[in-house]
């Protein structure tokens, strides 16, 4: 996303008061171990598969965008700043723990009502 805050504001305004949002994404936990695991998986599996599929740039972008974007705690805070409540962060189990998360939240009263 070019402007994640603007996008979250737009989504919040589209939802009815008490409406729910769920975001499932590759979002690192912030741990150096999880970052190293992500980089290893990308180097050994994801990027070679992208080259074989003829789209190496897309998979290189995936690796880079995940490492540059918010960590899971930072994205949860971004959701709160955007006016979402009851923000929950659930990591996926298995090898993706700390690499892939599902975020859920709801709009607060009054959200979803345009200016």
C-alpha positions as CSV (number, residue, x, y, z in Angstrom):
1,X,0.0,0.0,0.0
2,X,1.2,3.4,-0.8
3,X,-0.6,5.0,2.2
4,X,-1.7,2.4,4.7
5,X,-3.2,5.0,7.1
6,X,-5.4,6.5,4.4
7,X,-6.5,3.0,3.3
8,X,-7.4,2.0,6.9
9,X,-9.4,5.3,7.2
10,X,-11.3,4.5,4.0
11,X,-12.1,1.0,5.2
12,X,-13.2,2.2,8.6
13,X,-15.5,4.7,7.0
14,X,-17.0,2.0,4.8
15,X,-17.9,-0.2,7.8
16,X,-21.0,0.3,9.9
17,X,-20.5,1.1,13.6
18,X,-19.3,-2.1,15.3
19,X,-18.3,-3.5,11.9
20,X,-15.4,-5.9,11.7
21,X,-12.2,-6.0,9.7
22,X,-9.9,-9.0,9.2
23,X,-6.5,-8.7,7.6
24,X,-4.4,-11.8,6.9
25,X,-0.9,-11.0,5.8
26,X,2.7,-11.8,5.8
27,X,3.7,-9.5,8.7
28,X,6.8,-10.3,10.7
29,X,6.6,-10.4,14.5
30,X,9.7,-8.2,15.0
31,X,11.9,-11.1,16.2
32,X,15.2,-11.4,14.6
33,X,14.6,-15.2,14.5
34,X,11.4,-14.8,12.5
35,X,13.1,-12.3,10.2
36,X,15.9,-14.8,9.6
37,X,13.3,-17.6,8.9
38,X,11.5,-15.4,6.4
39,X,14.7,-14.5,4.6
40,X,15.8,-18.1,4.5
41,X,12.4,-19.3,3.1
42,X,12.5,-16.6,0.5
43,X,16.1,-17.3,-0.5
44,X,15.7,-21.1,-0.7
45,X,12.1,-21.6,-1.8
46,X,10.1,-18.5,-2.8
47,X,12.5,-16.6,-5.0
48,X,13.7,-19.7,-6.9
49,X,10.1,-20.7,-7.5
50,X,9.4,-17.2,-8.8
51,X,12.3,-17.5,-11.2
52,X,11.0,-20.8,-12.4
53,X,7.5,-19.3,-12.9
54,X,9.0,-16.5,-14.9
55,X,8.2,-13.7,-12.4
56,X,11.3,-13.3,-10.3
57,X,10.7,-9.5,-9.7
58,X,7.2,-10.2,-8.1
59,X,8.7,-12.6,-5.6
60,X,11.7,-10.3,-4.9
61,X,9.1,-7.5,-4.2
62,X,7.2,-9.8,-1.9
63,X,10.3,-10.5,0.2
64,X,11.3,-6.8,0.3
65,X,7.8,-5.5,1.0
66,X,7.3,-7.9,4.0
67,X,10.6,-6.9,5.5
68,X,9.9,-3.1,5.0
69,X,6.3,-3.1,6.3
70,X,5.2,-2.8,9.9
71,X,5.9,-5.6,12.3
72,X,2.8,-7.2,13.7
73,X,2.8,-5.0,16.9
74,X,3.3,-1.9,14.8
75,X,0.4,-2.8,12.4
76,X,-1.9,-3.5,15.4
77,X,-1.0,0.0,16.7
78,X,-1.7,1.4,13.3
79,X,-5.2,-0.2,13.4
80,X,-5.8,1.4,16.8
81,X,-4.7,4.8,15.6
82,X,-7.1,4.5,12.6
83,X,-10.0,4.1,15.1
84,X,-10.4,0.4,15.4
85,X,-11.0,-1.3,18.8
86,X,-10.6,-4.8,20.1
87,X,-7.6,-5.3,17.9
88,X,-6.3,-8.9,18.1
89,X,-3.2,-10.4,16.5
90,X,-3.2,-14.1,15.8
91,X,0.0,-15.7,14.4
92,X,-0.4,-18.7,12.2
93,X,0.9,-22.0,13.6
94,X,3.8,-24.0,12.3
95,X,6.7,-22.7,10.4
96,X,4.8,-19.5,9.6
97,X,4.5,-18.5,13.3
98,X,6.0,-15.0,13.6
99,X,5.8,-14.5,9.8
100,X,2.1,-14.6,9.0
101,X,-0.6,-13.0,11.1
102,X,-4.3,-12.5,11.1
103,X,-5.5,-9.2,12.5
104,X,-9.1,-8.6,13.6
105,X,-10.7,-5.5,15.0
106,X,-14.0,-3.7,15.0
107,X,-15.0,-0.1,14.4
108,X,-15.9,2.0,17.4
109,X,-19.3,3.7,17.8
110,X,-19.7,6.5,15.3
111,X,-17.3,5.0,12.8
112,X,-18.7,4.4,9.4
113,X,-20.6,7.6,9.5
114,X,-19.0,9.9,6.8
115,X,-18.0,13.5,7.5
